[in-house]
Amino acid sequence: YAGSTIRALSMEGRMTICNMSIEGGARAGLIAPDETTFRYIEGRPRAPKGEAWEAALAYWRTLRSDEGAHFDRVVRLDAGNLPPIVSWGSSPEDVVSVTATVPDPDAILDENKRASKKRALDYMGLAPGTKMTDIAIDRVFIGSCTNGRIEDLRAVAKVVEGRKVAATVSAMIVPGSGLVKHQAEEEGLDRIFLDAGFDWREPGCSMCLGMNEDRLSPYERCASTSNRNFEGRQGFKGRTHLVSPAMAAAAAIAGRFVDIREWR
């Protein structure tokens, strides 16, 4: 990945993109290291120190594509025109803009793909043409290796501060690591979450994969910041919609999906 948007991203944002590349069928997602990368690594427990750090920097700066390098395929995206998206089916590829409607599988020409998408809609309990903003949710899970970093939690706090989780929604926040949990508590983010009505959990995988008792009940609908939404991922017959941390936070407050760009 390259370009002005990638260069402007934090390390956390880059990690999310690379993490989700796997869900798109890639073996890996690669972003050339730069000063953002080096600042993120410097001073961490296992980072090189002293002369070893300088040697590492010299090597890491070589890990980029050569000028004029040829690629088999180049895909260009205008990030400024990408809307917030929500998954509607049982694969990360089943997504539409939050302002769109659930697509109609009958419009798909390929017979096998059409049957697959019809099965996904049946599993999710949705009908073609349903507005995404009309879909009410029961649960919200904010966390996972995809979106459980301190930057994600700050974005959530910005959305929910001074507000309350909808009475019809049960919402939890699970930091991605012990370091993230400690930093969030140092910044007082945990108090914002608790005051808003979220459960503040210990770090771990939690509902991302339905671990321990953190599972959806059959037919419960969840706005989740995790990376996978296949059948049964978060619990037997549970219905998972993949969204960003800010979108999940807004859904917890509104009780349904909303366009975070219009959030007040």
C-alpha positions as CSV (number, residue, x, y, z in Angstrom):
1,Y,0.0,0.0,0.0
2,A,1.2,3.5,-0.8
3,G,0.1,7.0,-1.5
4,S,-0.7,10.2,0.4
5,T,-3.5,8.6,2.5
6,I,-1.2,5.7,3.6
7,R,1.6,8.1,4.5
8,A,-0.8,10.2,6.6
9,L,-2.1,7.2,8.5
10,S,-1.0,6.4,12.0
11,M,0.7,3.1,12.7
12,E,-2.5,1.8,14.2
13,G,-4.4,2.6,11.0
14,R,-1.8,0.9,8.9
15,M,-2.0,-2.2,11.0
16,T,-5.7,-2.4,10.5
17,I,-5.3,-2.2,6.7
18,C,-2.7,-4.9,6.7
19,N,-4.8,-7.1,9.1
20,M,-7.8,-6.8,6.8
21,S,-5.7,-7.7,3.7
22,I,-5.8,-11.3,4.8
23,E,-9.6,-11.3,4.9
24,G,-9.4,-10.1,1.3
25,G,-7.4,-13.2,0.2
26,A,-3.9,-11.8,0.4
27,R,-1.0,-13.6,2.1
28,A,0.1,-10.3,3.6
29,G,-0.4,-6.5,3.4
30,L,2.8,-4.5,3.0
31,I,3.5,-0.8,3.8
32,A,7.0,0.5,3.4
33,P,8.5,1.5,6.8
34,D,9.0,5.3,7.3
35,E,9.4,7.8,10.1
36,T,6.0,6.9,11.4
37,T,7.0,3.3,11.7
38,F,10.3,4.2,13.4
39,R,8.7,6.5,16.0
40,Y,6.2,3.7,16.8
41,I,9.0,1.1,17.4
42,E,11.5,3.3,19.2
43,G,11.7,2.8,22.9
44,R,9.4,-0.3,23.0
45,P,10.5,-3.2,25.2
46,R,12.0,-5.3,22.4
47,A,13.3,-2.5,20.2
48,P,17.1,-2.3,19.5
49,K,19.0,0.2,21.6
50,G,22.0,2.4,20.9
51,E,24.2,1.4,18.0
52,A,21.9,-1.6,17.2
53,W,19.0,0.9,16.8
54,E,21.0,3.0,14.3
55,A,22.0,-0.1,12.4
56,A,18.4,-1.3,12.3
57,L,17.2,2.1,11.0
58,A,19.8,2.0,8.2
59,Y,18.5,-1.4,7.1
60,W,14.8,-0.7,7.5
61,R,15.1,2.4,5.3
62,T,16.1,0.0,2.4
63,L,12.8,-1.9,2.7
64,R,10.8,-0.1,0.1
65,S,10.1,-0.4,-3.6
66,D,12.7,0.9,-6.0
67,E,12.0,4.1,-7.9
68,G,10.2,3.2,-11.1
69,A,9.4,-0.3,-9.9
70,H,6.9,-2.2,-12.2
71,F,3.9,-3.9,-10.6
72,D,1.7,-6.6,-12.1
73,R,-1.4,-4.6,-11.2
74,V,-2.1,-1.2,-9.6
75,V,-5.4,-0.4,-8.0
76,R,-6.0,3.3,-7.3
77,L,-8.6,4.4,-4.7
78,D,-9.7,8.0,-3.9
79,A,-9.8,7.7,-0.1
80,G,-11.6,11.0,0.1
81,N,-14.7,9.5,-1.6
82,L,-14.8,6.3,0.5
83,P,-18.0,6.3,2.7
84,P,-18.3,4.5,6.0
85,I,-19.2,0.9,5.1
86,V,-21.2,-1.9,6.9
87,S,-21.2,-5.6,6.1
88,W,-24.6,-7.1,5.4
89,G,-23.7,-10.8,4.7
90,S,-21.4,-13.5,6.1
91,S,-18.2,-12.5,4.4
92,P,-16.0,-9.4,4.7
93,E,-16.7,-8.8,1.0
94,D,-20.4,-8.4,1.6
95,V,-20.3,-4.6,2.3
96,V,-22.2,-1.5,1.2
97,S,-22.1,2.2,2.2
98,V,-24.0,2.9,5.4
99,T,-26.3,5.1,3.3
100,A,-27.1,2.3,0.9
101,T,-29.5,-0.6,1.0
102,V,-29.1,-4.4,1.3
103,P,-28.3,-5.6,-2.3
104,D,-30.5,-8.0,-4.2
105,P,-28.8,-11.3,-5.0
106,D,-31.1,-11.8,-8.0
107,A,-29.1,-9.1,-9.8
108,I,-26.0,-11.4,-9.7
109,L,-25.4,-13.3,-12.9
110,D,-23.2,-16.1,-11.6
111,E,-25.5,-18.9,-10.3
112,N,-23.2,-20.1,-7.6
113,K,-22.5,-16.6,-6.2
114,R,-26.1,-15.7,-6.4
115,A,-27.0,-18.8,-4.3
116,S,-24.3,-17.9,-1.8
117,K,-25.5,-14.4,-1.3
118,K,-29.1,-15.6,-0.9
119,R,-27.9,-17.9,1.8
120,A,-26.0,-15.1,3.5
121,L,-29.1,-12.9,3.5
122,D,-31.2,-15.7,4.9
123,Y,-28.7,-16.3,7.7
124,M,-28.5,-12.6,8.5
125,G,-32.3,-12.2,8.5
126,L,-32.3,-9.4,6.0
127,A,-34.3,-8.6,2.9
128,P,-33.1,-6.9,-0.3
129,G,-33.8,-3.2,-0.3
130,T,-33.6,-2.7,3.4
131,K,-31.9,0.5,4.4
132,M,-28.7,-0.1,6.4
133,T,-29.7,2.7,8.7
134,D,-33.0,0.9,9.5
135,I,-31.2,-2.2,10.8
136,A,-31.5,-2.3,14.6
137,I,-28.8,-4.0,16.7
138,D,-28.7,-5.9,19.9
139,R,-25.0,-6.1,20.8
140,V,-21.8,-4.0,20.1
141,F,-18.3,-5.4,20.4
142,I,-15.4,-3.0,20.2
143,G,-12.0,-4.7,20.2
144,S,-10.0,-7.4,18.5
145,C,-6.5,-7.3,16.9
146,T,-8.0,-5.3,14.0
147,N,-9.5,-2.4,16.0
148,G,-8.5,-2.7,19.7
149,R,-5.7,-0.2,19.8
150,I,-5.4,3.1,21.8
151,E,-6.2,5.2,18.7
152,D,-9.4,3.1,18.2
153,L,-10.5,3.6,21.9
154,R,-9.9,7.4,21.6
155,A,-12.1,7.5,18.6
156,V,-14.8,5.6,20.5
157,A,-14.5,7.9,23.5
158,K,-15.0,11.0,21.2
159,V,-18.3,9.6,19.9
160,V,-19.8,8.4,23.2
161,E,-18.6,11.0,25.8
162,G,-21.7,12.5,27.5
163,R,-24.0,10.0,25.9
164,K,-25.6,6.7,26.9
165,V,-25.8,3.3,25.3
166,A,-29.3,2.6,24.0
167,A,-31.5,0.7,26.4
168,T,-32.0,-2.1,23.8
169,V,-28.2,-2.6,23.3
170,S,-25.6,-4.5,25.3
171,A,-22.1,-3.1,24.5
172,M,-18.6,-4.1,25.5
173,I,-15.1,-2.7,24.9
174,V,-12.1,-5.0,25.0
175,P,-8.7,-3.5,24.7
176,G,-6.3,-5.3,22.4
177,S,-3.5,-5.6,24.9
178,G,-2.5,-5.0,28.5
179,L,-0.5,-1.9,27.4
180,V,-3.5,-0.5,25.6
181,K,-5.7,-1.1,28.6
182,H,-3.2,0.6,30.9
183,Q,-2.9,3.6,28.6
184,A,-6.6,4.0,28.2
185,E,-7.1,4.0,31.9
186,E,-4.3,6.5,32.3
187,E,-6.1,8.8,29.9
188,G,-9.5,8.2,31.7
189,L,-11.1,6.6,28.7
190,D,-12.4,3.8,30.8
191,R,-14.5,6.2,32.9
192,I,-16.0,7.7,29.7
193,F,-17.0,4.2,28.5
194,L,-18.4,3.1,31.9
195,D,-20.4,6.3,32.3
196,A,-21.9,5.7,28.9
197,G,-23.0,2.2,29.8
198,F,-20.3,0.1,28.1
199,D,-18.7,-3.0,29.8
200,W,-14.9,-2.4,30.2
201,R,-13.2,-5.7,29.8
202,E,-9.8,-7.2,30.3
203,P,-7.6,-7.4,27.2
204,G,-8.0,-10.4,24.9
205,C,-9.9,-11.9,21.9
206,S,-13.3,-12.0,23.6
207,M,-16.3,-11.9,21.3
208,C,-14.2,-11.6,18.1
209,L,-14.4,-15.4,18.0
210,G,-17.0,-16.1,20.6
211,M,-14.5,-16.9,23.4
212,N,-15.6,-18.1,26.8
213,E,-19.1,-16.6,27.6
214,D,-18.7,-13.7,25.2
215,R,-21.0,-15.0,22.6
216,L,-24.0,-13.9,20.7
217,S,-27.2,-15.8,21.3
218,P,-29.0,-17.2,18.2
219,Y,-30.3,-14.4,16.0
220,E,-28.8,-11.6,18.0
221,R,-27.4,-8.9,15.7
222,C,-24.0,-7.3,16.6
223,A,-22.1,-4.3,15.3
224,S,-18.5,-5.6,15.6
225,T,-15.1,-4.1,15.0
226,S,-13.5,-7.5,14.4
227,N,-12.3,-8.9,11.1
228,R,-14.5,-11.8,10.4
229,N,-18.2,-12.3,10.1
230,F,-18.8,-15.8,8.8
231,E,-21.6,-17.9,10.1
232,G,-21.3,-18.7,13.8
233,R,-18.1,-16.7,14.2
234,Q,-19.4,-14.9,17.3
235,G,-21.9,-17.5,18.5
236,F,-24.3,-20.1,17.1
237,K,-26.6,-18.3,14.6
238,G,-25.3,-14.9,15.7
239,R,-25.4,-12.2,13.1
240,T,-22.3,-10.1,12.8
241,H,-22.0,-6.7,11.0
242,L,-18.4,-5.5,10.5
243,V,-17.9,-1.7,11.1
244,S,-15.2,0.7,12.3
245,P,-14.8,1.7,15.9
246,A,-16.5,5.0,15.5
247,M,-19.4,3.4,13.6
248,A,-19.8,0.8,16.3
249,A,-19.8,3.4,19.0
250,A,-22.5,5.5,17.3
251,A,-24.6,2.3,16.7
252,A,-24.4,1.5,20.4
253,I,-25.8,4.9,21.2
254,A,-28.4,5.0,18.5
255,G,-29.4,1.4,18.6
256,R,-29.1,1.1,14.9
257,F,-26.5,1.9,12.2
258,V,-26.0,5.6,11.5
259,D,-23.7,7.6,9.3
260,I,-20.8,8.7,11.5
261,R,-20.2,11.6,9.1
262,E,-23.4,13.2,10.3
263,W,-22.9,12.4,14.0
264,R,-23.6,15.3,16.4
